[in-house]
Amino acid sequence: MMISMTSKTKISSQGRTVIPVEIREKIGIREGEEVEWALEGEVIVVKPVREERTPDEIIEYLKNHLVEIRGVQSKAVSIDMKRRMLDEWARRKLGLTQ
């Protein structure tokens, strides 16, 4: 599902512009994040630079950094957490995050 939005901004004398707030919010770009610029024909494509992690990598990170998860049996965490993380990963890949 492709999201279609349009908005106008001006370019400063130094070549700077602002990504409109509606667009930043829709795809979750936050202050300090990097964006990648690409030229495809005569179309400029700007997208957030994010490190993609698999659901298993995210679960492993959470197990090592969250005290609450360490105390729960790993099988109980793995099935439910894996399902939720896979859902979230798929939503991000499809551009459905807020």
C-alpha positions in Angstrom: 0.0 0.0 0.0 1.6 3.3 -1.1 0.8 6.4 0.8 0.3 9.5 -1.3 0.7 13.0 0.1 1.7 16.3 -1.3 3.0 19.5 0.3 5.0 22.5 -0.8 8.1 24.0 0.9 10.6 26.6 -0.3 14.3 26.1 -0.8 16.6 28.5 1.0 19.6 30.3 -0.5 21.8 27.5 1.0 19.7 24.8 -0.6 17.9 23.8 2.6 14.2 22.9 2.9 11.9 21.5 5.6 10.1 18.1 5.4 6.5 19.0 6.2 5.3 17.9 9.7 2.4 15.8 8.2 4.9 13.8 6.2 7.4 13.5 9.0 4.7 12.2 11.3 3.2 9.8 8.8 6.5 8.0 8.2 7.9 8.5 11.7 10.9 10.8 11.0 12.2 12.3 14.2 14.6 15.1 15.0 18.2 13.9 14.6 17.4 11.0 12.3 19.2 10.8 8.9 17.4 10.8 5.6 18.7 9.5 2.3 18.2 11.5 -0.9 18.0 9.8 -4.3 17.4 11.0 -7.8 15.2 8.7 -9.9 14.8 10.4 -13.3 13.5 13.8 -12.5 12.0 12.7 -9.2 13.7 13.3 -5.8 13.1 10.5 -3.3 13.8 11.2 0.4 13.5 8.4 2.8 14.6 7.8 6.4 17.8 5.8 7.0 16.9 3.0 9.4 18.8 -0.1 10.4 16.5 -3.0 9.6 16.5 -5.7 12.1 14.8 -9.1 11.9 12.2 -10.1 14.6 14.8 -12.6 16.1 17.4 -9.8 16.4 14.9 -7.5 18.1 13.8 -10.3 20.5 17.4 -11.0 21.4 18.1 -7.4 22.1 15.0 -7.1 24.3 16.0 -10.2 26.2 19.4 -8.7 27.0 18.1 -5.2 27.8 14.8 -5.5 29.6 14.7 -6.9 33.1 11.0 -7.8 32.9 11.7 -10.2 30.0 14.6 -11.9 31.7 12.3 -13.1 34.6 9.8 -14.8 32.3 10.2 -18.2 30.8 11.8 -17.9 27.4 9.2 -20.1 25.6 6.3 -17.9 26.8 8.2 -14.8 25.6 9.4 -16.2 22.4 6.0 -17.2 20.9 4.0 -14.1 21.8 6.9 -11.6 21.5 8.0 -13.1 18.2 4.5 -12.8 16.8 4.2 -9.2 17.9 7.7 -8.3 16.6 7.0 -9.9 13.3 3.8 -8.0 12.9 5.6 -4.7 13.8 8.5 -5.5 11.4 6.0 -6.3 8.6 4.1 -3.0 9.2 7.4 -1.1 9.0 8.4 -2.8 5.8 5.0 -1.9 4.3 5.2 1.7 5.5 2.2 1.3 7.8 3.8 2.7 11.0 2.7 6.0 12.4 
